[in-house]
Amino acid sequence: MIKPHHRIAITLAFAYLLAVALILFWPSPVDKPVIKNLHETLSWAHSYGLPKFIDYPQIEFTANIALFVPMGLIIATLFKSFWLGTAGGALISCLVELSQGLFLPNRFASGLDVVANTTGAAIGAALCLLFIRRVIRRTSPTATSHASTRATPDTARPADTEKNDR
């Protein structure tokens, strides 16, 4: 039987994958309706001190990274491997860019998108790895046995407290 939190995670993963598929395979660039407003907002922000290097290409690159963080997290969680999470994200990104170049005439295939997407997948896979290690550290028998034998101020031996008082 699937646990309730697993069911929620699976549902969120499917919702994310559906949203990503819509974004990546939409016939025209998804930012087309808002690009004018984005440029105006950036011009306004630059006039108030936002560094000039933060421009539309930088925002698009960062958005591509953010878009693939959950992808790397999902793949790494499924296969319990950082490398498969990263490589899976890279492979999916390559296939998406190839499909956009071949089948969507109003979209643009970009090697920089592959780099950004792979970076995002690697970040997601790393987050998964860190989370798994933290959970293992908290639940492993050796971690709990070491934690229970550590001296605390209440359980310290008198000799230990005398050394600390010097």
C-alpha positions in Angstrom: 0.0 0.0 0.0 1.3 3.5 -0.9 1.7 5.8 2.1 -0.1 9.1 1.9 3.0 11.2 1.7 4.3 9.0 -1.2 1.0 9.6 -2.9 1.4 13.3 -2.5 4.9 13.2 -3.8 3.9 11.2 -6.8 1.0 13.5 -7.6 3.3 16.6 -7.3 5.9 14.9 -9.5 3.3 14.2 -12.2 2.0 17.8 -12.0 5.5 19.1 -12.3 6.3 16.9 -15.3 3.1 17.9 -17.0 3.8 21.6 -16.5 7.4 21.1 -17.8 6.1 19.3 -20.9 3.7 22.1 -21.6 6.4 24.8 -21.2 9.1 22.9 -23.2 6.8 21.8 -26.1 4.6 24.9 -26.4 4.5 25.9 -30.1 5.9 29.4 -29.4 8.2 30.7 -26.7 6.4 30.8 -23.4 7.8 34.2 -22.5 6.5 35.8 -25.7 3.4 37.4 -24.1 5.4 39.0 -21.3 8.8 39.8 -22.9 8.0 43.5 -23.4 6.9 43.9 -19.7 10.0 42.0 -18.6 12.3 44.4 -20.5 10.5 47.4 -19.1 10.7 46.0 -15.6 14.5 45.4 -16.1 15.0 48.9 -17.4 13.2 50.3 -14.4 15.2 48.1 -12.0 18.5 49.1 -13.7 17.6 52.7 -13.2 17.4 52.0 -9.5 20.7 50.2 -9.2 20.2 46.6 -10.4 23.5 45.6 -12.0 23.4 45.8 -15.8 24.7 42.2 -16.2 21.3 41.0 -14.9 19.5 41.2 -18.2 17.0 39.1 -20.1 19.5 36.3 -21.2 20.7 36.0 -17.5 17.1 35.7 -16.3 16.3 33.2 -18.9 19.4 31.1 -18.1 18.5 31.2 -14.4 14.9 30.2 -15.1 16.1 27.2 -17.1 18.3 26.2 -14.1 15.3 26.5 -11.7 13.0 24.6 -14.1 15.2 21.5 -14.0 16.1 21.4 -10.3 12.9 19.3 -9.6 13.8 17.1 -12.5 17.2 16.2 -11.0 15.6 15.7 -7.7 12.9 13.4 -9.0 15.3 11.3 -11.1 17.9 11.1 -8.3 15.2 10.0 -5.9 13.9 7.3 -8.2 17.3 5.8 -8.9 19.1 6.9 -5.7 22.0 8.3 -7.7 23.4 11.8 -8.1 25.0 10.8 -11.4 21.8 9.4 -12.9 19.9 12.5 -11.7 22.4 14.7 -13.5 22.8 12.6 -16.6 19.0 12.0 -16.8 18.4 15.7 -16.7 21.1 16.3 -19.4 19.6 13.6 -21.6 16.1 15.0 -21.3 17.3 18.5 -22.0 19.1 17.3 -25.1 16.0 15.5 -26.4 13.9 18.5 -25.7 16.2 20.9 -27.5 16.5 18.5 -30.4 12.7 18.2 -30.6 12.3 22.0 -30.4 14.8 22.4 -33.2 13.2 19.7 -35.4 9.5 20.0 -34.8 8.7 23.5 -33.4 9.6 26.2 -36.0 8.9 29.1 -33.6 11.1 27.7 -30.9 14.9 27.9 -30.8 17.2 25.0 -29.8 20.0 26.2 -27.7 23.1 24.6 -26.3 23.0 27.1 -23.4 19.6 25.8 -22.5 21.2 22.3 -22.2 23.9 23.7 -20.0 21.4 25.5 -17.8 19.0 22.6 -17.6 21.9 20.2 -16.7 23.1 22.5 -14.0 19.6 22.6 -12.6 19.3 18.8 -12.7 22.7 18.5 -10.9 21.5 20.9 -8.2 18.4 18.9 -7.7 20.3 15.6 -7.6 22.7 17.1 -5.1 19.8 18.3 -2.9 18.4 14.7 -3.0 21.8 13.3 -2.1 22.2 15.7 0.9 18.7 15.0 2.1 19.2 11.2 1.8 22.5 11.4 3.7 20.9 13.5 6.4 18.0 11.1 6.8 20.4 8.1 6.9 22.6 9.8 9.5 19.5 10.5 11.7 18.0 7.0 11.4 21.1 4.8 11.3 21.7 2.7 14.5 25.3 4.0 14.9 24.2 7.6 14.8 21.6 7.0 17.5 24.0 4.9 19.6 26.7 7.6 19.4 24.1 10.3 20.3 23.0 8.4 23.3 26.5 8.0 24.7 27.5 11.6 24.2 28.0 13.5 27.5 25.7 16.3 28.1 26.0 18.9 31.0 23.5 16.8 32.9 25.3 13.5 32.3 28.9 14.6 32.4 31.2 12.8 34.9 32.6 14.9 37.7 36.1 14.5 36.4 35.0 16.0 33.0 33.5 19.1 34.7 36.6 19.6 36.8 38.7 19.7 33.6 36.4 22.2 32.1 36.5 24.5 35.2 40.3 24.9 35.0 
